[in-house]
Every structure is written in C-alpha cells, then in structure tokens.
Amino acid sequence: MPAKRQAYTLAEAALRLGRRPATLRQQIRNGKLIAYKFGRDWIVDDHEVERYALEHRRADRDTAHPSEQRTGVVIP
C-alpha cells in the first residue's frame, strides 16, 4: 500500500522549517516553494517541505561564515 501523504498549512510548514510564514509566502511567490491555495490558506505537501528543508540546509551551510559552520557562533 502506498505511503499516506501529509500536507501542512503554511504556519505548520514554517514551524517545521524554522522560517517565518511571511518568508515562505515570499518563497512561494518566487517559485522556490510549491504550495496550493485552499480557501484562504496555503497548503504545502510534506515532500515539498522535505525538499525545501534539504535544499536550504545546504544553501545555509554553504553561505555561513566558516566559524559558524561548526559552532553556530561567530568569533570576531
């Protein structure tokens, strides 16, 4: 039997991704996050949340200052 797919509201997806809902709305407008409008709410598929998380985890790591990559703290 195929795995059951889950969908999240924009607020739930933002919590899972550690982003603000406004940031995700901007990503939707820019085509970087796929979501569907259902009434007044944006709905994001669980596979899309996972894809976005992986893509942006790599992007965040690639753009982080070398001292932030290991400790998360900037050393002046």
C-alpha positions as CSV (number, residue, x, y, z in Angstrom):
1,M,0.0,0.0,0.0
2,P,1.4,3.5,-0.9
3,A,2.5,5.7,2.0
4,K,0.0,8.2,3.1
5,R,1.0,11.8,2.1
6,Q,0.6,14.6,4.5
7,A,0.0,18.3,3.9
8,Y,0.7,21.3,6.1
9,T,-0.7,24.7,6.4
10,L,1.8,27.5,5.8
11,A,2.0,28.1,9.5
12,E,2.8,24.4,10.2
13,A,5.3,24.3,7.4
14,A,7.0,27.4,8.8
15,L,7.3,25.8,12.2
16,R,8.8,22.6,10.7
17,L,11.3,24.6,8.6
18,G,12.2,27.2,11.2
19,R,11.1,30.0,9.0
20,R,8.5,32.7,9.3
21,P,5.3,32.3,7.3
22,A,6.0,35.6,5.6
23,T,9.3,34.2,4.3
24,L,7.6,31.1,3.0
25,R,4.9,33.3,1.2
26,Q,7.8,35.1,-0.5
27,Q,9.4,31.8,-1.5
28,I,6.0,30.7,-3.0
29,R,5.8,34.0,-5.0
30,N,9.3,33.5,-6.2
31,G,8.6,29.9,-7.2
32,K,11.1,28.4,-4.7
33,L,8.4,26.6,-2.7
34,I,5.5,24.9,-4.3
35,A,2.2,25.3,-2.4
36,Y,-1.5,25.3,-3.2
37,K,-4.2,27.8,-2.2
38,F,-7.1,26.2,-0.4
39,G,-9.6,28.9,0.5
40,R,-7.5,31.5,2.4
41,D,-4.8,29.1,3.4
42,W,-1.7,27.9,1.6
43,I,-1.1,24.1,1.7
44,V,2.3,22.6,1.4
45,D,2.9,18.9,0.7
46,D,5.2,17.0,3.1
47,H,7.5,16.1,0.2
48,E,7.9,19.7,-0.7
49,V,8.6,20.7,2.9
50,E,11.3,18.0,3.0
51,R,12.8,19.1,-0.4
52,Y,12.8,22.7,0.7
53,A,14.5,21.8,4.0
54,L,17.3,19.9,2.3
55,E,17.9,22.5,-0.3
56,H,18.0,25.4,2.2
57,R,20.0,23.5,4.7
58,R,22.7,23.1,2.1
59,A,22.4,26.7,1.0
60,D,22.6,28.0,4.6
61,R,25.7,25.8,5.2
62,D,27.4,27.0,2.0
63,T,26.9,30.7,2.8
64,A,27.7,30.5,6.5
65,H,30.9,32.1,7.8
66,P,33.5,29.3,8.5
67,S,33.3,29.9,12.2
68,E,29.5,29.4,12.2
69,Q,29.6,26.1,10.3
70,R,30.9,24.2,13.3
71,T,29.8,26.1,16.4
72,G,26.9,28.3,15.2
73,V,28.7,31.3,16.9
74,V,30.6,34.0,15.1
75,I,34.1,34.6,16.6
76,P,35.2,38.2,15.9
